[in-house]
Amino acid sequence: MSEQKKSGFVTLVGRPNVGKSTLMNRLIGQKIAITSHRPQTTRNKIQTVYTCDRGQIVFVDTPGIHKAKNKLGEYMVNVAEKTLKEVDVVLWLVEPSDRVGAGDQHIANQLKNINTPVVLVINKIDMVKKDQVFGFIEAYRKLMDFADIVPVSALKGSNEAELIDVIFKYLPYGPMFYDEDTVTDQPMRQIVSELIREKALKLLDEEIPHGIAVSIDIMKERPNQPIWDIEATIVCERDSHKGIIIGKGGAMLKKIGSAARYEIERMLDAKVNLRLWVKVKKDWRDSDFLIKNFGYDKKEV
């Protein structure tokens, strides 16, 4: 008789910018979620799939839980909080610190209201001395009862195997949700638009990136040729932002385009002809219609 498999859903929560997407990409072994040093990089639930001989883990990467400032912010927080009740295991990512800040206190209060096992994951341990980690564990242990506590470095890739073992410990037995070669449920267009947004986040000034969205206007493969034609629009909130995104003589837009094209070509394993445009839609983050238009569907909340 074949050995029974386990499978289930795991979500990563934590303050914006603690490394949730980096950890998920690391565990999957492929880049699906975009990363940046800016808070609130992730806006939608992203599902990625880890399959091995023990079974399957479906990771749900949610936007960071934070105090919302606009409709897009409210949407992001609602998605994150709803997910907590729908999964089999919650991974709470924190940075190494012996002082628990207000943001983490807020998350702890949310987690106390759920029955799901919560695993505390202390990320970025490559940035501190080994003997300090015990103190960080103690500081968080006082907040609530954790099912397990695992220190990791998402960036350097340490302790991944231990984290996977801990996750499987709490998953139910059952059939797999996806084929074993599935890595994500994200449509290709969505990943492409997120990769373009990631490059813009990394290359632009502090203020602009929160106010941008990317819509894919055309994405098609040429018949009998390994070449994709992609046209995308970067949407911003102000005319002054449009000028900065385009840059002097179009230099910034070219930079964003070539950085994005490199990643998209690696993902599609084909040549890409990428053309970018920039449009202004004032206050789109407070418009229900425009939020939905750029792929953030409130029906999911």
Backbone hydrogen bonds, N-H to C=O, Kabsch-Sander energy under -0.5 kcal/mol:
donor,donor_aa,acceptor,acceptor_aa,energy
6,K,54,R,-2.1
7,S,172,P,-2.2
8,G,56,Q,-1.6
10,V,58,V,-2.8
11,T,89,V,-2.1
12,L,60,V,-1.6
13,V,11,T,-0.5
13,V,91,L,-3.0
18,V,15,R,-1.2
23,L,19,G,-2.3
24,M,20,K,-2.4
25,N,21,S,-2.8
26,R,22,T,-2.1
27,L,23,L,-2.6
28,I,24,M,-2.3
29,G,25,N,-2.0
30,Q,25,N,-1.3
32,I,30,Q,-0.8
41,T,38,R,-0.5
46,I,61,D,-1.9
48,T,46,I,-0.5
48,T,59,F,-2.2
49,V,183,V,-2.3
50,Y,57,I,-3.0
51,T,49,V,-0.5
52,C,55,G,-2.6
55,G,52,C,-1.0
56,Q,6,K,-2.3
57,I,50,Y,-3.0
58,V,8,G,-2.8
58,V,56,Q,-0.5
59,F,48,T,-2.9
59,F,57,I,-0.7
60,V,10,V,-3.1
61,D,46,I,-3.0
61,D,59,F,-0.6
62,T,12,L,-1.1
62,T,60,V,-0.6
65,I,14,G,-1.0
66,H,64,G,-0.6
68,A,66,H,-0.6
72,L,285,R,-1.5
74,E,70,N,-2.5
75,Y,71,K,-2.5
76,M,72,L,-2.4
77,V,73,G,-2.3
78,N,74,E,-2.6
79,V,75,Y,-2.2
80,A,76,M,-2.0
81,E,77,V,-2.6
82,K,78,N,-2.3
83,T,79,V,-1.9
84,L,80,A,-1.0
85,K,81,E,-0.5
85,K,82,K,-1.1
86,E,83,T,-1.6
87,V,83,T,-0.7
88,D,9,F,-2.4
89,V,9,F,-1.6
90,V,117,P,-2.6
91,L,11,T,-3.4
91,L,89,V,-0.5
92,W,90,V,-0.6
92,W,119,V,-2.8
93,L,13,V,-3.1
93,L,91,L,-0.8
94,V,121,V,-2.4
97,S,95,E,-0.5
101,G,99,R,-0.7
105,Q,101,G,-2.1
106,H,102,A,-2.3
107,I,103,G,-1.6
108,A,104,D,-2.7
109,N,105,Q,-2.1
110,Q,106,H,-1.4
111,L,107,I,-2.4
112,K,108,A,-1.7
113,N,110,Q,-1.1
114,I,111,L,-1.4
119,V,90,V,-3.2
119,V,117,P,-0.5
120,L,118,V,-0.6
120,L,148,D,-2.4
121,V,92,W,-3.0
121,V,119,V,-0.5
122,I,120,L,-0.6
122,I,150,V,-1.4
123,N,94,V,-2.7
123,N,121,V,-0.9
125,I,152,V,-1.8
127,M,124,K,-1.7
128,V,125,I,-1.2
132,Q,129,K,-1.7
133,V,129,K,-0.6
133,V,130,K,-1.2
135,G,132,Q,-0.7
136,F,132,Q,-1.4
137,I,133,V,-2.3
138,E,134,F,-2.2
139,A,135,G,-1.9
140,Y,136,F,-1.7
141,R,137,I,-2.5
142,K,138,E,-1.1
143,L,140,Y,-1.7
144,M,140,Y,-0.8
146,F,144,M,-0.6
147,A,118,V,-2.6
148,D,118,V,-0.8
150,V,120,L,-2.9
152,V,122,I,-3.0
153,S,158,S,-1.6
157,G,153,S,-2.2
158,S,153,S,-1.3
163,L,159,N,-1.9
164,I,160,E,-2.5
165,D,161,A,-2.3
166,V,162,E,-2.3
167,I,163,L,-2.4
168,F,164,I,-2.4
169,K,165,D,-1.6
170,Y,166,V,-0.8
170,Y,167,I,-1.3
171,L,167,I,-0.6
171,L,168,F,-0.8
174,G,5,K,-2.2
182,T,179,D,-1.7
185,D,47,Q,-1.7
186,Q,47,Q,-0.5
191,I,187,P,-1.8
192,V,188,M,-2.5
193,S,189,R,-2.6
194,E,190,Q,-2.2
195,L,191,I,-2.3
196,I,192,V,-2.0
197,R,193,S,-2.1
198,E,194,E,-2.6
199,K,195,L,-1.9
200,A,196,I,-2.1
201,L,197,R,-2.7
202,K,198,E,-2.1
203,L,199,K,-1.9
204,L,200,A,-2.2
211,G,208,I,-2.0
212,I,209,P,-1.9
213,A,235,V,-1.8
215,S,233,T,-2.5
217,D,215,S,-0.7
217,D,231,E,-2.4
218,I,231,E,-1.9
220,K,229,D,-2.2
222,R,227,I,-3.1
225,Q,222,R,-1.8
227,I,225,Q,-2.0
228,W,271,K,-2.5
229,D,220,K,-3.0
230,I,228,W,-0.6
230,I,273,N,-2.7
231,E,218,I,-2.6
232,A,275,R,-2.5
233,T,215,S,-2.8
234,I,277,W,-3.4
235,V,213,A,-3.3
235,V,233,T,-0.6
236,C,279,K,-2.7
242,K,238,R,-1.7
243,G,239,D,-1.7
244,I,240,S,-1.4
245,I,241,H,-2.8
246,I,242,K,-2.3
247,G,243,G,-2.6
250,G,247,G,-2.1
251,A,248,K,-1.5
252,M,246,I,-0.7
253,L,246,I,-1.7
254,K,250,G,-2.0
255,K,251,A,-2.1
256,I,252,M,-2.6
257,G,253,L,-2.7
258,S,254,K,-2.8
259,A,255,K,-2.1
260,A,256,I,-2.5
261,R,257,G,-2.8
262,Y,258,S,-1.8
263,E,259,A,-1.3
264,I,260,A,-2.7
265,E,261,R,-2.8
266,R,262,Y,-1.6
267,M,263,E,-2.1
268,L,264,I,-3.0
269,D,265,E,-1.5
270,A,265,E,-1.0
271,K,226,P,-2.0
273,N,228,W,-3.4
274,L,272,V,-0.8
275,R,230,I,-2.6
277,W,232,A,-2.1
279,K,234,I,-2.4
281,K,236,C,-3.0
281,K,279,K,-0.5
284,W,281,K,-1.3
286,D,283,D,-1.8
287,S,284,W,-1.5
288,D,286,D,-0.6
291,I,287,S,-2.7
292,K,288,D,-2.1
293,N,289,F,-2.2
294,F,290,L,-1.7
295,G,292,K,-1.9
296,Y,291,I,-2.1
297,D,295,G,-0.9
298,K,296,Y,-0.7
300,E,297,D,-1.7
301,V,298,K,-1.7
